[in-house]
Amino acid sequence: MPLGTSKPCRLPASPESDRTEIGRSLLNATLKDLGIEKGDSNVRYAYPCQINRHEGDEFVVSFPDVEGANTSGSDRVEALEMAADALSAALGMYVDLHLAIPVPSAVLDGQEAVAVDPVTAAKLELYTAMRDQGVTERALAKRLGLSDTTAGRLTDPDHRSHIGLVSKALRSVGRGLVIEGRAGPGRVPSSVLGSKA
Protein backbone atom coordinates (compact mmCIF):
# COMPACT_ATOMS: atom_id res chain seq x y z
CA MET A 1 0.00 0.00 0.00
CA PRO A 2 1.53 3.35 -0.90
CA LEU A 3 2.10 5.93 1.78
CA GLY A 4 1.99 9.58 0.87
CA THR A 5 4.27 12.13 2.43
CA SER A 6 3.92 15.80 1.89
CA LYS A 7 5.62 18.89 3.18
CA PRO A 8 3.73 22.11 2.51
CA CYS A 9 5.74 24.90 0.99
CA ARG A 10 5.36 28.61 1.68
CA LEU A 11 3.29 30.23 -1.02
CA PRO A 12 3.95 33.79 -2.12
CA ALA A 13 2.12 36.40 -0.07
CA SER A 14 -1.33 37.00 -1.46
CA PRO A 15 -4.86 37.46 -0.15
CA GLU A 16 -6.03 34.52 1.98
CA SER A 17 -8.68 33.38 -0.49
CA ASP A 18 -6.10 33.25 -3.30
CA ARG A 19 -3.66 31.32 -1.09
CA THR A 20 -6.35 28.83 -0.10
CA GLU A 21 -7.37 28.24 -3.71
CA ILE A 22 -3.76 27.91 -4.86
CA GLY A 23 -3.04 25.44 -2.04
CA ARG A 24 -6.14 23.37 -2.80
CA SER A 25 -5.30 23.29 -6.53
CA LEU A 26 -1.72 22.21 -5.83
CA LEU A 27 -2.87 19.51 -3.41
CA ASN A 28 -5.43 18.12 -5.86
CA ALA A 29 -2.85 18.13 -8.68
CA THR A 30 -0.37 16.33 -6.43
CA LEU A 31 -2.90 13.71 -5.38
CA LYS A 32 -3.93 13.19 -9.01
CA ASP A 33 -0.26 12.85 -10.02
CA LEU A 34 0.09 10.13 -7.38
CA GLY A 35 -3.00 8.35 -8.65
CA ILE A 36 -5.02 9.26 -5.56
CA GLU A 37 -8.52 10.57 -6.12
CA LYS A 38 -10.65 12.46 -3.62
CA GLY A 39 -12.21 9.92 -1.28
CA ASP A 40 -9.40 7.38 -1.83
CA SER A 41 -8.35 5.82 1.48
CA ASN A 42 -5.60 3.65 -0.02
CA VAL A 43 -2.86 5.82 1.48
CA ARG A 44 -1.36 4.85 4.83
CA TYR A 45 -0.02 7.41 7.28
CA ALA A 46 -1.61 10.23 5.29
CA TYR A 47 -4.68 11.44 7.15
CA PRO A 48 -7.51 13.83 6.33
CA CYS A 49 -7.67 16.96 8.43
CA GLN A 50 -10.29 19.63 8.82
CA ILE A 51 -9.20 23.27 8.96
CA ASN A 52 -11.63 25.72 10.51
CA ARG A 53 -11.24 29.45 10.91
CA HIS A 54 -11.89 30.51 14.48
CA GLU A 55 -12.12 33.84 16.22
CA GLY A 56 -9.82 36.37 14.66
CA ASP A 57 -7.32 34.97 12.21
CA GLU A 58 -6.62 31.61 13.86
CA PHE A 59 -7.00 28.48 11.73
CA VAL A 60 -7.55 25.34 13.81
CA VAL A 61 -6.61 21.90 12.46
CA SER A 62 -8.12 18.64 13.67
CA PHE A 63 -7.78 15.07 12.44
CA PRO A 64 -11.02 13.07 12.69
CA ASP A 65 -9.14 9.74 12.69
CA VAL A 66 -6.40 10.60 15.19
CA GLU A 67 -7.38 11.60 18.70
CA GLY A 68 -5.16 14.33 20.09
CA ALA A 69 -3.86 15.56 16.73
CA ASN A 70 -4.83 19.22 16.94
CA THR A 71 -2.95 22.40 16.17
CA SER A 72 -3.46 25.87 14.75
CA GLY A 73 -1.79 28.56 12.70
CA SER A 74 -2.22 32.21 11.85
CA ASP A 75 -3.26 31.25 8.29
CA ARG A 76 -4.11 28.06 6.37
CA VAL A 77 -0.56 27.57 5.12
CA GLU A 78 0.95 27.82 8.60
CA ALA A 79 -1.81 25.59 10.00
CA LEU A 80 -0.96 22.89 7.42
CA GLU A 81 2.75 23.19 8.22
CA MET A 82 1.96 22.65 11.91
CA ALA A 83 -0.43 19.80 11.11
CA ALA A 84 2.30 17.32 10.10
CA ASP A 85 4.07 17.79 13.44
CA ALA A 86 0.83 17.47 15.40
CA LEU A 87 -0.04 14.31 13.48
CA SER A 88 3.36 12.73 14.15
CA ALA A 89 3.22 13.61 17.85
CA ALA A 90 -0.28 12.17 18.26
CA LEU A 91 0.59 8.95 16.41
CA GLY A 92 3.67 8.69 18.63
CA MET A 93 1.33 8.67 21.63
CA TYR A 94 -0.48 5.67 20.13
CA VAL A 95 2.88 3.87 20.06
CA ASP A 96 3.69 4.94 23.64
CA LEU A 97 0.30 3.65 24.83
CA HIS A 98 0.63 0.41 22.80
CA LEU A 99 -2.53 1.19 20.80
CA ALA A 100 -3.27 0.28 17.20
CA ILE A 101 -2.40 3.02 14.72
CA PRO A 102 -5.69 4.32 13.27
CA VAL A 103 -6.43 3.62 9.62
CA PRO A 104 -6.92 6.85 7.66
CA SER A 105 -10.37 7.49 6.30
CA ALA A 106 -11.01 8.90 2.85
CA VAL A 107 -10.23 12.56 2.22
CA LEU A 108 -13.56 14.29 1.75
CA ASP A 109 -14.42 17.60 0.14
CA GLY A 110 -13.31 20.42 2.41
CA GLN A 111 -10.53 18.33 3.97
CA GLU A 112 -6.79 18.30 3.31
CA ALA A 113 -4.49 15.26 3.30
CA VAL A 114 -1.48 15.46 5.63
CA ALA A 115 1.16 12.77 5.98
CA VAL A 116 3.97 12.04 8.40
CA ASP A 117 7.58 12.18 7.23
CA PRO A 118 9.11 9.05 5.61
CA VAL A 119 11.12 7.86 8.64
CA THR A 120 8.11 8.23 10.94
CA ALA A 121 5.95 6.35 8.43
CA ALA A 122 8.51 3.53 8.34
CA LYS A 123 8.62 3.40 12.15
CA LEU A 124 4.82 3.30 12.38
CA GLU A 125 4.75 0.50 9.83
CA LEU A 126 7.36 -1.42 11.86
CA TYR A 127 5.38 -0.86 15.07
CA THR A 128 2.17 -2.04 13.37
CA ALA A 129 3.82 -5.17 11.95
CA MET A 130 5.36 -6.04 15.31
CA ARG A 131 2.06 -5.47 17.09
CA ASP A 132 0.13 -7.57 14.56
CA GLN A 133 2.67 -10.42 14.76
CA GLY A 134 3.24 -10.27 18.52
CA VAL A 135 6.95 -9.48 18.07
CA THR A 136 8.46 -7.88 21.17
CA GLU A 137 11.26 -5.33 21.18
CA ARG A 138 13.50 -7.99 22.73
CA ALA A 139 12.68 -10.42 19.89
CA LEU A 140 13.36 -7.71 17.32
CA ALA A 141 16.66 -6.92 19.03
CA LYS A 142 17.67 -10.58 18.86
CA ARG A 143 16.74 -10.82 15.15
CA LEU A 144 18.82 -7.73 14.35
CA GLY A 145 21.70 -8.34 16.76
CA LEU A 146 20.97 -5.07 18.58
CA SER A 147 20.51 -4.06 22.20
CA ASP A 148 16.92 -3.96 23.49
CA THR A 149 17.23 -0.17 23.85
CA THR A 150 18.36 0.33 20.25
CA ALA A 151 15.60 -1.95 18.93
CA GLY A 152 13.01 -0.07 21.00
CA ARG A 153 14.08 3.22 19.44
CA LEU A 154 13.28 1.86 15.97
CA THR A 155 9.54 2.21 16.68
CA ASP A 156 9.82 5.49 18.59
CA PRO A 157 8.82 8.38 16.30
CA ASP A 158 10.48 10.85 18.69
CA HIS A 159 13.89 9.20 18.38
CA ARG A 160 16.08 9.80 15.34
CA SER A 161 16.91 6.57 13.57
CA HIS A 162 18.75 5.82 10.37
CA ILE A 163 16.28 4.80 7.66
CA GLY A 164 18.54 1.90 6.65
CA LEU A 165 18.22 0.32 10.08
CA VAL A 166 14.45 0.84 10.16
CA SER A 167 14.25 -0.74 6.69
CA LYS A 168 16.31 -3.73 7.89
CA ALA A 169 13.96 -4.10 10.86
CA LEU A 170 10.95 -4.00 8.52
CA ARG A 171 12.45 -6.82 6.45
CA SER A 172 12.95 -8.85 9.63
CA VAL A 173 9.18 -8.79 10.20
CA GLY A 174 8.34 -9.58 6.58
CA ARG A 175 7.75 -6.05 5.36
CA GLY A 176 9.51 -3.99 2.72
CA LEU A 177 10.11 -0.31 2.23
CA VAL A 178 9.78 1.55 -1.07
CA ILE A 179 10.69 5.22 -1.44
CA GLU A 180 9.79 6.96 -4.65
CA GLY A 181 10.44 10.60 -5.46
CA ARG A 182 8.08 12.55 -7.69
CA ALA A 183 8.49 15.93 -9.32
CA GLY A 184 5.66 18.36 -9.55
CA PRO A 185 4.28 21.71 -8.39
CA GLY A 186 3.84 23.07 -4.87
CA ARG A 187 3.08 20.61 -2.09
CA VAL A 188 4.61 17.65 -3.88
CA PRO A 189 5.46 14.74 -1.63
CA SER A 190 9.21 14.38 -1.27
CA SER A 191 8.74 10.65 -1.21
CA VAL A 192 6.14 7.97 -1.18
CA LEU A 193 6.55 5.08 1.21
CA GLY A 194 5.01 1.70 0.74
CA SER A 195 5.21 -1.53 2.60
CA LYS A 196 4.82 -5.00 1.25
CA ALA A 197 3.24 -7.57 3.49
VEXDREN-2710 file (C-alpha; in Angstrom, 1 decimal):
% VEXDREN-2710
k/r/px/py/pz
1/MET/0.0/0.0/0.0
2/PRO/1.5/3.4/-0.9
3/LEU/2.1/5.9/1.8
4/GLY/2.0/9.6/0.9
5/THR/4.3/12.1/2.4
6/SER/3.9/15.8/1.9
7/LYS/5.6/18.9/3.2
8/PRO/3.7/22.1/2.5
9/CYS/5.7/24.9/1.0
10/ARG/5.4/28.6/1.7
11/LEU/3.3/30.2/-1.0
12/PRO/3.9/33.8/-2.1
13/ALA/2.1/36.4/-0.1
14/SER/-1.3/37.0/-1.5
15/PRO/-4.9/37.5/-0.1
16/GLU/-6.0/34.5/2.0
17/SER/-8.7/33.4/-0.5
18/ASP/-6.1/33.2/-3.3
19/ARG/-3.7/31.3/-1.1
20/THR/-6.4/28.8/-0.1
21/GLU/-7.4/28.2/-3.7
22/ILE/-3.8/27.9/-4.9
23/GLY/-3.0/25.4/-2.0
24/ARG/-6.1/23.4/-2.8
25/SER/-5.3/23.3/-6.5
26/LEU/-1.7/22.2/-5.8
27/LEU/-2.9/19.5/-3.4
28/ASN/-5.4/18.1/-5.9
29/ALA/-2.8/18.1/-8.7
30/THR/-0.4/16.3/-6.4
31/LEU/-2.9/13.7/-5.4
32/LYS/-3.9/13.2/-9.0
33/ASP/-0.3/12.8/-10.0
34/LEU/0.1/10.1/-7.4
35/GLY/-3.0/8.3/-8.7
36/ILE/-5.0/9.3/-5.6
37/GLU/-8.5/10.6/-6.1
38/LYS/-10.6/12.5/-3.6
39/GLY/-12.2/9.9/-1.3
40/ASP/-9.4/7.4/-1.8
41/SER/-8.4/5.8/1.5
42/ASN/-5.6/3.7/0.0
43/VAL/-2.9/5.8/1.5
44/ARG/-1.4/4.8/4.8
45/TYR/0.0/7.4/7.3
46/ALA/-1.6/10.2/5.3
47/TYR/-4.7/11.4/7.1
48/PRO/-7.5/13.8/6.3
49/CYS/-7.7/17.0/8.4
50/GLN/-10.3/19.6/8.8
51/ILE/-9.2/23.3/9.0
52/ASN/-11.6/25.7/10.5
53/ARG/-11.2/29.5/10.9
54/HIS/-11.9/30.5/14.5
55/GLU/-12.1/33.8/16.2
56/GLY/-9.8/36.4/14.7
57/ASP/-7.3/35.0/12.2
58/GLU/-6.6/31.6/13.9
59/PHE/-7.0/28.5/11.7
60/VAL/-7.5/25.3/13.8
61/VAL/-6.6/21.9/12.5
62/SER/-8.1/18.6/13.7
63/PHE/-7.8/15.1/12.4
64/PRO/-11.0/13.1/12.7
65/ASP/-9.1/9.7/12.7
66/VAL/-6.4/10.6/15.2
67/GLU/-7.4/11.6/18.7
68/GLY/-5.2/14.3/20.1
69/ALA/-3.9/15.6/16.7
70/ASN/-4.8/19.2/16.9
71/THR/-3.0/22.4/16.2
72/SER/-3.5/25.9/14.7
73/GLY/-1.8/28.6/12.7
74/SER/-2.2/32.2/11.8
75/ASP/-3.3/31.3/8.3
76/ARG/-4.1/28.1/6.4
77/VAL/-0.6/27.6/5.1
78/GLU/0.9/27.8/8.6
79/ALA/-1.8/25.6/10.0
80/LEU/-1.0/22.9/7.4
81/GLU/2.7/23.2/8.2
82/MET/2.0/22.7/11.9
83/ALA/-0.4/19.8/11.1
84/ALA/2.3/17.3/10.1
85/ASP/4.1/17.8/13.4
86/ALA/0.8/17.5/15.4
87/LEU/0.0/14.3/13.5
88/SER/3.4/12.7/14.1
89/ALA/3.2/13.6/17.8
90/ALA/-0.3/12.2/18.3
91/LEU/0.6/9.0/16.4
92/GLY/3.7/8.7/18.6
93/MET/1.3/8.7/21.6
94/TYR/-0.5/5.7/20.1
95/VAL/2.9/3.9/20.1
96/ASP/3.7/4.9/23.6
97/LEU/0.3/3.6/24.8
98/HIS/0.6/0.4/22.8
99/LEU/-2.5/1.2/20.8
100/ALA/-3.3/0.3/17.2
101/ILE/-2.4/3.0/14.7
102/PRO/-5.7/4.3/13.3
103/VAL/-6.4/3.6/9.6
104/PRO/-6.9/6.8/7.7
105/SER/-10.4/7.5/6.3
106/ALA/-11.0/8.9/2.9
107/VAL/-10.2/12.6/2.2
108/LEU/-13.6/14.3/1.7
109/ASP/-14.4/17.6/0.1
110/GLY/-13.3/20.4/2.4
111/GLN/-10.5/18.3/4.0
112/GLU/-6.8/18.3/3.3
113/ALA/-4.5/15.3/3.3
114/VAL/-1.5/15.5/5.6
115/ALA/1.2/12.8/6.0
116/VAL/4.0/12.0/8.4
117/ASP/7.6/12.2/7.2
118/PRO/9.1/9.1/5.6
119/VAL/11.1/7.9/8.6
120/THR/8.1/8.2/10.9
121/ALA/5.9/6.3/8.4
122/ALA/8.5/3.5/8.3
123/LYS/8.6/3.4/12.2
124/LEU/4.8/3.3/12.4
125/GLU/4.8/0.5/9.8
126/LEU/7.4/-1.4/11.9
127/TYR/5.4/-0.9/15.1
128/THR/2.2/-2.0/13.4
129/ALA/3.8/-5.2/12.0
130/MET/5.4/-6.0/15.3
131/ARG/2.1/-5.5/17.1
132/ASP/0.1/-7.6/14.6
133/GLN/2.7/-10.4/14.8
134/GLY/3.2/-10.3/18.5
135/VAL/6.9/-9.5/18.1
136/THR/8.5/-7.9/21.2
137/GLU/11.3/-5.3/21.2
138/ARG/13.5/-8.0/22.7
139/ALA/12.7/-10.4/19.9
140/LEU/13.4/-7.7/17.3
141/ALA/16.7/-6.9/19.0
142/LYS/17.7/-10.6/18.9
143/ARG/16.7/-10.8/15.1
144/LEU/18.8/-7.7/14.3
145/GLY/21.7/-8.3/16.8
146/LEU/21.0/-5.1/18.6
147/SER/20.5/-4.1/22.2
148/ASP/16.9/-4.0/23.5
149/THR/17.2/-0.2/23.9
150/THR/18.4/0.3/20.3
151/ALA/15.6/-2.0/18.9
152/GLY/13.0/-0.1/21.0
153/ARG/14.1/3.2/19.4
154/LEU/13.3/1.9/16.0
155/THR/9.5/2.2/16.7
156/ASP/9.8/5.5/18.6
157/PRO/8.8/8.4/16.3
158/ASP/10.5/10.9/18.7
159/HIS/13.9/9.2/18.4
160/ARG/16.1/9.8/15.3
161/SER/16.9/6.6/13.6
162/HIS/18.7/5.8/10.4
163/ILE/16.3/4.8/7.7
164/GLY/18.5/1.9/6.6
165/LEU/18.2/0.3/10.1
166/VAL/14.4/0.8/10.2
167/SER/14.3/-0.7/6.7
168/LYS/16.3/-3.7/7.9
169/ALA/14.0/-4.1/10.9
170/LEU/11.0/-4.0/8.5
171/ARG/12.4/-6.8/6.4
172/SER/13.0/-8.9/9.6
173/VAL/9.2/-8.8/10.2
174/GLY/8.3/-9.6/6.6
175/ARG/7.7/-6.1/5.4
176/GLY/9.5/-4.0/2.7
177/LEU/10.1/-0.3/2.2
178/VAL/9.8/1.6/-1.1
179/ILE/10.7/5.2/-1.4
180/GLU/9.8/7.0/-4.7
181/GLY/10.4/10.6/-5.5
182/ARG/8.1/12.5/-7.7
183/ALA/8.5/15.9/-9.3
184/GLY/5.7/18.4/-9.5
185/PRO/4.3/21.7/-8.4
186/GLY/3.8/23.1/-4.9
187/ARG/3.1/20.6/-2.1
188/VAL/4.6/17.7/-3.9
189/PRO/5.5/14.7/-1.6
190/SER/9.2/14.4/-1.3
191/SER/8.7/10.6/-1.2
192/VAL/6.1/8.0/-1.2
193/LEU/6.6/5.1/1.2
194/GLY/5.0/1.7/0.7
195/SER/5.2/-1.5/2.6
196/LYS/4.8/-5.0/1.2
197/ALA/3.2/-7.6/3.5
END
